[in-house]
Amino acid sequence: MIPSIHKQGSSTRGLLNYLYGKGTREEHVDPHLVASFDGMAPDPGRDPSATKEDLQRLLDQPLHLLDADQRPDHHVWHCSVRAARTDRILSDEEWGDIARRIVAATGIDSGGPDDAGCRWAAVRHADDHIHIIATLVREDGRRPDHHRSGRRAQAEARLIEADYDLHRVTPGDGTAAKRPTSAERHKAERQGRERTVREELRETVRGASAGAASTDEFFDRLAAGGLLIRKRIAPSGDLLGYKVALPGDRNKDDEPVFYAGSTLAPDLSLPRIRERWSLQAEAVSEGGSEPAQPALPQVTHPAFARRRAAAAGWQALLIIDHGDHGDDGTAAAQIAAAGEVLDALAKTSAAHTRAELREAASVFERASRSHVRAVRGHDHALRQAAHDLVHSGPALGRGEDGATTAMVIDMAIFLAIAAANWHAKRHHSQQAAAAQQAAEHLRTAYQAAAAHPIATLRQRGQRMAPRIRERQADLLHQALPELAERIQAETGWPALAATLADARQAGHDPAALLTDAARRRELGSADSISDVLVWRLRRSAHLPAAAPESLQTAGTRDGRRIPTPATATPPAAQASNHSSRRH
């Protein structure tokens, strides 16, 4: 249940006209009172003898007890209370009780016999919500104490949900991006948009900031995304902020409707975005207006970029997992930068994974922001990875591109789970729920990305000679005795067996690799342990992510494949993993 306190108004009659009217799309059905301050207010909806003017005079009577110069300019308090789509339809009596609880909790009217509260009325014109209108002058002429009424209404709504067995809304902490207004939602519906302009702009700006290295690059990406840009310049010539608009979004005067970055999300203001561009937030360039920026070299291979993103992700996992040691700001920065990696992945991945990755990035946005202020600088590896992903361009859905996409999504799932656990330990309910939801979208994207490369590896494993398969099974039981039976029962076990054979052929000790891969982080939350180990081994051993489909196991001697050019590790892949061998 969501209560929303609207901006205070100056016309009681104007709001009543809306509440008892047909609505902007004639969506108001049977407007009528469900409760009022005394239970006896006239109802112009169902009482033919009552008018909206009668109700207005009754509500505003305390206002006219004051001298004209003492009356508040904005005396109309307005709160809408909406049930979740999955909730049952509440009766008028239930909505009336909810209205009385909301006005009592917010300080409008406690309902006590000796309390001189404000006059109010609750109007219902749809199944799923009510509107409460009140005059902000008490019966004794004083102003009500309705400070922080929004938070107080939210707290009461959580109790109402429990009492009426309604959908439980996860408590917020005030760090979420602003929700679209009802006017913005209705406008989107009229224009046939699936999302509001605010939501479209937020996604575009977030994507433009992912891995950006400078102000110029950020604004170039905004322009490339088709947005109109308006910059705020100080008299000194310094850039202070920006606003963006969609070209087709116009107001009644046919002018573009601009949104400031800070109104799209707290971390999309220009000062907050600039913090990402510096190894130290306090460092500034010689001119003093632009943060000092690390050099971010151009990357041209999508597969290389994905390998580097996977390596950076595992480094971030270690930091987040050890975030209980008082370094919350560094862990928060890693989580925020992980959101940039997801934005970059969603922008550059193949079509069959893009929709789920976009959903994952959109949902994870909530997990990237909390009251723990991110300490920038240590997140440089992930931001570099986001930069690489964007500049390497779109990845193909097959071959090395597709396989490394599966590799980095596999990493991202664990990163999202780590973020959820980190937030849960700090009682960040909304952020933890968002990270868990992102992990589910990532799992779906992984299934699409991994289907082909894992199937190819599985076929190779199934074609191996029996004695070689037995050798890999013995190795598995030696390295992971507790998990061996479960892994061998998975459909992905042949792919892991083929990977162990590849690692031996490349000169590695597969038992040591396997033990190290399993030790890096728990495997119990994995849908397929064998899949997880495949990607960890292929990354740490510098093996091609996509095995050549034409390669046959017949060309082996004593379990060691005869080296061929097709199985050589690409130089870019070697370089991408050189700095992350220990991870």
PyMOL commands that set and color helices and strands:
alter all, ss='L'
color gray80, all
select helices_A, chain A and resi 12-19+52-65+68-70+92-105+149-163+182-190+197-209+215-224+261-264+266-268+270-275+302-321+328-348+351-367+380-392+399-425+429-463+466-479+484-489+493-505+510-519+529-540+565-567+571-578
alter helices_A, ss='H'
color red, helices_A
select strands_A, chain A and resi 2-5+32-36+76-82+118-126+129-138+228-233+239-245+259-260+556-557+560-561
alter strands_A, ss='S'
color yellow, strands_A
deselect
rebuild
show_as cartoon
